[in-house]
Amino acid sequence: MAGQVVAGVDIGTGAARAVALDRGGRMVAASDASLGPQYLPRGEADPFRWLEGLVLAVEQLGTGAPVALGIGGQGPTTVMPSARRALTYQHPAGASSDFAGQHLAQAEEMSRHHGGGDRPRQMWDFLAAELGGSPDTQAVWPGQEPLEGFGDPIPVGSTVGATAGDSGLPGGILLAPGANDAFLTAWAAAIDRPGKGFDPGGRTGGLGVAAAPSEHPVVSEHGIPGHVPGVYLVGGPAASHGAMLDWWSSMTGRTVPDLIEAAAGVEPGSDGVIVLPFLEGERAPRWEPDLRAEIHGLGPASGQGVVARALLEASAYGLAHIARDLARYGITMNRMVSSGAPSRSNLWVSIKASVLGVPVDVPSCPEMAAYGAALAAGSAVGWWPRPGEGEAGDWPAPAFTTFEPEAVTAYREGLDRFIALGDEATRRLRERT
């Protein structure tokens, strides 16, 4: 297979992102296809728009037909093909449940409102089937239980057939449904030893930390298996870290890069302004979907750059809050991988490193979920082991640039204030309800 590539696609809220890898794991091409706005109720989506974006992203790679195509995306997301609808993690159905419970609640919600003409599907299984793969299977991450009614289970990194050639992609490309973007990011970022953590970035963000059940029995109950046997991932997703900056961009009429440049001129601590980034509720560690964003400490001198700086710091505080929660169980992080759009900003990464107090590694390929989907494609053709069937170092990874932390008093005080303000907001919410 010399000279050939595998491709991976990550379906996000607003774009389909693709990468192509050669046999050595080197990224030879990348693309980003916008999905455009979908004017549907919050948490609902037209899954056939995802299919269009996927095809466009693969075409834009410009590498010719890949040997295999891996597919992953945001989750938990459930598709009901006959209804031309999907429910994403933003939908309230099952929002306070675990991964499987949310899928099942989403399926029940769509069946009730749109009819149950066919089986519910995970996003990646649906897309693989639409391209020509089997409609009767579900990809299962190692150590997870299959979803009842979602198809026959197969391991992530397996093939379910090949493209039929009627979707805009050439026929004969092997199809490998993948997994949730967080799982794929951890795989791609080599989160394979206790103490390593990752933030997938993007619209939401979050923190996952590798731990061993032999050292922390709680992780086998509350964590998910990693791609290396004996390593679990614990932590959780945030809700609106990237979305908050997009919101501020829409409010100010300035681009996100312009706002980040303005934030660079503001000292750490944001002149006393602090943001609770709960635009779409809070997920980990409070799991309060009805919380909403707040801005504290605004004054007459608080310009757009001050608020932008406070938003960057708030995303770091959110990760540190999760890390502090994990520390109560003795689970600590000694370094973190940052990917997605936030990793393109040196300022944003530096803030995260200093707030968290650990080195932060930034991969040369920022789209790590797409890289992980490509690993699934490579596993399907035997280039690399499937997740759960190899050891640390058995899979390729991109090169990393490391940002070292600095001790900043304003961040230490800001984190304490961030958590206290969030606790107070939660108390007020519970009193109202």
C-alpha positions in Angstrom: 0.0 0.0 0.0 3.0 2.3 -0.6 1.9 5.8 -1.5 -1.7 5.3 -0.3 -3.5 7.1 2.4 -6.3 6.7 4.8 -8.7 9.5 5.7 -10.6 10.4 8.8 -13.6 12.8 9.1 -14.8 14.5 12.3 -18.4 15.9 12.1 -18.7 18.9 14.4 -21.5 21.4 15.1 -20.6 23.7 12.2 -18.1 21.9 10.0 -16.8 18.5 8.8 -13.0 18.3 9.2 -10.9 15.7 7.4 -7.3 14.6 7.5 -5.4 12.1 5.3 -2.5 10.0 6.8 0.1 7.9 5.2 1.3 4.6 6.5 3.7 6.3 8.9 0.9 8.4 10.4 2.2 11.6 8.7 -0.6 14.1 7.9 -0.4 14.7 4.2 -3.6 16.8 3.8 -6.3 18.4 5.8 -9.6 20.1 4.9 -12.5 21.9 6.6 -16.0 22.0 5.0 -18.6 24.3 6.5 -22.0 22.8 7.2 -23.8 26.1 7.1 -26.6 27.1 9.5 -29.4 24.7 10.3 -32.5 26.5 11.3 -33.9 23.8 13.6 -34.7 23.7 17.3 -31.8 23.5 19.7 -30.2 20.1 19.7 -31.8 18.9 16.4 -30.0 18.5 13.1 -30.5 17.3 9.6 -28.1 14.3 9.4 -28.0 14.5 5.6 -26.3 17.8 5.8 -23.6 16.0 7.7 -23.3 13.6 4.8 -22.9 16.4 2.3 -20.2 18.0 4.5 -18.4 14.7 4.9 -18.3 14.1 1.1 -17.1 17.7 0.5 -14.4 17.5 3.2 -13.0 14.2 1.7 -13.0 15.7 -1.8 -11.2 18.8 -0.7 -8.3 16.7 0.7 -7.1 16.4 -2.9 -5.3 13.1 -2.4 -7.5 11.0 -4.6 -9.5 8.1 -3.2 -8.2 7.0 0.2 -7.8 3.3 1.0 -10.3 3.6 3.9 -12.4 6.2 5.5 -13.0 6.5 9.3 -15.9 8.6 10.6 -16.4 10.2 14.0 -18.1 13.2 15.5 -19.9 14.9 18.3 -21.7 12.8 20.8 -23.8 11.4 22.2 -25.7 12.0 18.9 -28.5 9.8 17.7 -29.9 9.6 14.1 -33.4 8.5 13.0 -32.8 8.2 9.2 -36.5 7.9 8.2 -37.3 11.2 10.1 -34.3 13.0 8.5 -33.5 14.1 12.1 -30.7 13.7 14.6 -30.6 14.7 18.2 -27.2 15.9 19.5 -25.7 16.3 22.9 -27.3 19.8 23.1 -30.8 18.3 23.2 -32.2 17.9 26.7 -33.3 14.3 26.2 -31.2 12.3 28.6 -28.8 15.2 29.1 -28.2 14.2 32.7 -27.7 10.5 31.9 -24.6 8.6 31.0 -23.5 8.1 27.4 -25.7 5.1 26.7 -28.7 6.6 28.6 -28.6 9.7 26.5 -28.5 7.8 23.2 -31.5 5.7 24.3 -33.4 8.8 25.5 -32.7 10.6 22.2 -34.0 7.5 20.3 -37.2 7.4 22.4 -37.7 11.2 21.9 -37.4 10.9 18.1 -39.6 7.8 17.9 -42.3 9.6 19.9 -42.3 12.7 17.7 -41.2 11.4 14.3 -42.3 7.7 14.3 -40.1 4.7 14.6 -39.9 3.6 11.0 -36.3 2.3 11.3 -33.6 1.6 13.9 -31.9 4.5 15.6 -28.2 4.9 14.7 -25.1 6.5 16.1 -24.0 9.3 13.8 -20.9 7.5 12.4 -22.8 4.3 11.8 -25.5 6.2 9.9 -23.0 8.0 7.7 -21.1 4.8 6.9 -24.4 3.1 5.9 -25.4 6.1 3.7 -22.1 5.8 1.9 -22.6 2.1 1.2 -21.7 0.3 4.4 -23.9 -2.1 6.4 -27.1 -0.6 7.9 -27.2 -3.3 10.6 -24.1 -2.6 12.7 -22.9 -0.3 15.5 -19.3 0.5 16.3 -18.5 -0.1 19.9 -15.5 1.4 21.8 -13.5 -1.2 23.8 -15.1 -1.9 27.2 -18.4 -0.2 26.4 -21.7 -2.0 26.3 -23.5 -2.0 22.9 -26.6 0.1 22.6 -29.8 -1.9 22.6 -31.6 -1.7 19.3 -28.8 0.1 17.5 -27.5 -2.8 15.4 -25.0 -5.7 15.8 -21.9 -4.6 17.7 -18.5 -4.5 16.0 -15.2 -3.1 17.4 -14.2 0.4 16.4 -11.5 0.0 13.7 -13.5 -2.6 11.8 -14.8 -2.2 8.3 -18.5 -2.3 7.5 -18.2 -2.4 3.7 -17.2 0.0 1.1 -18.5 3.2 -0.6 -21.0 2.4 -3.3 -19.9 5.2 -5.6 -23.3 7.0 -5.6 -22.5 9.6 -2.9 -20.0 11.8 -4.7 -17.1 9.7 -3.5 -15.5 6.9 -5.6 -16.7 3.4 -5.0 -14.6 0.9 -3.2 -13.3 3.0 -0.3 -13.4 0.8 2.9 -15.7 2.3 5.6 -14.8 2.3 9.3 -17.3 3.9 11.6 -15.4 5.4 14.6 -16.6 6.9 17.9 -17.3 10.0 19.9 -14.8 12.8 19.1 -13.4 12.8 22.6 -12.5 9.1 22.4 -10.9 9.6 19.0 -9.0 12.7 20.3 -7.6 10.8 23.2 -6.5 8.0 20.9 -4.8 10.4 18.5 -3.1 12.4 21.3 -1.6 9.2 22.8 -3.3 9.6 26.1 -2.0 6.2 27.1 -0.3 6.6 30.5 -1.8 7.7 33.9 -1.4 11.4 34.4 -1.7 12.5 30.8 -4.8 14.6 30.0 -6.4 16.2 27.0 -8.8 19.0 26.0 -10.4 18.4 22.6 -11.2 22.1 22.2 -13.9 23.1 19.7 -17.3 24.6 20.6 -17.4 22.9 23.9 -14.1 21.6 25.3 -13.5 19.5 28.3 -10.9 17.5 30.2 -10.1 13.9 30.2 -7.3 12.4 32.3 -5.8 8.9 32.1 -5.8 6.8 35.2 -5.4 3.2 36.1 -8.2 1.3 37.9 -5.5 -0.6 39.8 -4.5 2.7 41.5 -7.9 4.3 41.6 -10.8 1.8 41.6 -13.3 4.7 41.1 -12.2 5.2 37.5 -13.6 1.8 36.3 -17.0 2.9 37.6 -17.0 6.5 36.4 -14.5 6.5 33.5 -14.3 5.1 30.0 -11.7 2.6 28.8 -8.9 4.2 26.8 -7.3 2.8 23.7 -4.6 1.0 25.7 -5.7 -1.8 28.0 -5.5 -1.0 31.7 -5.9 2.8 31.2 -9.2 4.6 31.7 -10.2 8.2 31.0 -12.0 10.2 33.6 -13.2 13.8 33.6 -15.9 15.2 31.4 -17.0 17.7 28.8 -17.6 21.4 29.2 -20.5 23.1 27.5 -19.7 26.4 25.8 -16.0 27.3 26.0 -15.5 27.9 22.3 -19.1 28.9 21.8 -18.7 31.7 24.2 -16.0 33.3 22.1 -18.1 32.8 19.0 -21.0 34.6 20.8 -18.8 37.5 21.7 -17.6 37.7 18.1 -21.3 38.0 17.0 -22.0 40.6 19.7 -19.0 42.8 18.8 -18.8 42.3 15.1 -15.1 41.4 15.4 -13.5 38.1 14.3 -12.4 35.6 16.8 -8.7 36.1 15.8 -9.1 39.9 16.2 -10.6 39.4 19.7 -7.8 37.1 20.7 -5.3 39.8 19.6 -7.1 42.4 21.6 -7.1 40.0 24.6 -3.3 39.8 24.4 -3.1 43.4 25.4 -4.9 42.8 28.7 -3.0 41.7 31.8 -3.8 38.3 33.5 -6.9 38.6 35.6 -8.8 40.6 33.0 -9.0 43.7 35.1 -11.3 41.9 37.6 -13.8 40.7 35.0 -14.7 37.1 35.2 -17.1 35.0 33.1 -19.1 31.9 33.9 -19.2 30.3 30.4 -22.5 28.5 30.8 -24.1 29.8 27.5 -25.7 26.4 27.0 -25.6 25.1 30.5 -22.8 23.5 32.4 -21.8 19.9 31.9 -18.8 18.7 34.0 -18.3 18.9 36.9 -21.7 20.3 38.1 -24.0 18.8 35.3 -26.5 21.6 35.5 -28.0 22.1 31.9 -30.2 25.0 33.1 -27.3 27.2 34.2 -26.6 30.3 32.0 -23.6 32.4 31.4 -22.8 35.4 33.6 -20.2 38.2 33.4 -19.0 39.7 36.7 -16.9 42.8 37.4 -17.7 44.9 34.4 -16.9 48.6 34.7 -16.8 51.6 32.5 -13.2 50.8 31.4 -14.1 47.1 30.4 -13.5 47.1 26.7 -14.0 44.3 24.2 -10.5 43.0 24.7 -11.1 42.7 28.5 -14.1 40.5 28.0 -12.3 38.5 25.4 -9.4 37.9 27.8 -11.9 36.9 30.5 -13.5 34.4 28.1 -10.1 32.8 27.4 -9.4 32.6 31.1 -12.9 31.2 31.9 -12.3 28.2 29.5 -9.1 27.5 31.4 -10.8 27.9 34.8 -13.5 25.4 33.6 -10.8 22.8 32.9 -9.1 23.5 36.2 -12.4 23.0 38.0 -12.7 19.6 36.5 -9.1 18.8 37.5 -9.7 20.0 41.0 -12.8 17.7 41.2 -10.7 14.7 40.0 -8.0 15.6 42.6 -10.5 14.8 45.4 -10.2 11.2 44.3 -6.4 11.3 44.1 -6.4 11.6 40.3 -3.9 14.2 39.1 -2.7 15.4 35.7 1.0 16.0 34.9 0.6 17.3 31.3 -2.2 18.0 28.8 -2.7 17.9 25.1 -4.7 20.8 23.7 -6.3 20.5 20.2 -9.0 22.0 18.1 -9.3 25.7 17.2 -8.1 26.9 20.7 -4.8 25.2 20.1 -4.1 27.6 17.2 -3.8 30.5 19.7 -0.5 30.6 21.6 -2.1 33.0 24.1 -5.0 30.7 24.8 -2.7 27.7 25.2 -0.4 29.6 27.5 -3.3 30.7 29.7 -4.4 27.0 30.0 -0.9 25.9 30.9 -0.6 28.5 33.6 -4.0 28.1 35.1 -3.7 24.3 35.2 -0.1 24.4 36.3 1.1 21.7 33.8 2.9 21.7 30.5 0.5 21.7 27.5 1.4 20.0 24.3 0.0 21.3 21.0 -0.1 18.8 18.1 1.0 19.8 14.6 -2.4 18.5 13.5 -5.0 20.5 15.4 -7.9 18.3 14.2 -7.2 15.4 16.5 -10.6 13.9 16.3 -10.3 13.6 12.6 -6.7 12.2 13.1 -8.3 9.6 15.4 -10.9 8.8 12.8 -8.1 8.2 10.3 -6.5 5.8 12.9 -9.7 3.9 12.8 -9.5 3.7 9.0 -5.9 2.5 9.2 -6.9 -0.1 11.8 -9.6 -1.4 9.4 -6.9 -2.1 6.7 -4.4 -3.6 9.2 -2.0 -0.7 9.3 -2.3 -0.3 13.1 -4.1 -2.2 15.9 -7.7 -1.5 16.8 -8.2 0.5 20.0 -7.9 -1.9 23.0 -5.8 -4.3 21.1 -2.4 -2.6 21.2 0.1 -1.1 23.7 1.4 2.4 24.2 3.4 3.5 21.2 1.7 1.1 18.7 0.0 4.0 16.9 1.5 7.0 15.2 0.9 10.5 16.6 1.7 14.0 15.3 4.6 16.1 16.5 4.0 18.3 19.5 5.0 21.8 20.7 5.1 22.2 24.4 4.0 25.3 26.4 5.4 25.5 29.9 3.2 26.9 32.8 4.0 30.1 34.7 3.0 30.9 38.3 0.4 33.7 38.0 -1.2 34.9 41.2 -4.2 36.4 39.3 -5.0 33.0 37.9 -4.9 31.3 41.2 -7.2 33.9 42.7 -9.4 33.9 39.6 -9.9 30.1 39.7 -11.2 30.3 43.3 -13.5 33.2 42.4 -14.7 31.3 39.3 -15.7 28.3 41.4 -17.3 30.3 44.1 -19.4 32.3 41.6 -20.5 29.1 39.9 -21.5 27.6 43.2 -23.6 30.7 44.0 -25.2 30.6 40.5 -26.1 26.9 41.1 -27.6 27.7 44.5 -29.8 30.4 43.0 -30.9 28.0 40.2 -31.9 25.3 42.6 -33.8 27.7 44.8 -35.8 28.8 41.8 -36.6 25.2 40.8 
